[in-house]
């Protein structure tokens, strides 16, 4: 469980580009790792692929930041779900106690 986000130290233009492409595209481009000679299928490599290949460390740092943010959000959501469940259970127990008192179940 990681609540601290490791922020990528990248310039705003690079951050905007990575945000535009999204984490799946960045991860795929990092996985490819090199610019194909003559491009893919005879064409030119995409701007996303060029950007990531030329700035792999920045792309990896940005991906780490995004994954940390996702993990933090999942942890917060799970915490809230557990808190709601606990409050509901406590509420039900309180309602049973009140009903038991009203019906004389407890002497």
Secondary structure, 3 states (H helix, E strand, C coil): CCCCCCCCCCCHHHHHHHHHHCHHHHHHHHHHCCCCCCCHHHCCCCHHHHHHHHCHHHHHHHHHHHHHHHHHHHHHHHHHHHHHHHHHHHHHHHHHHHHHHHHCCCC
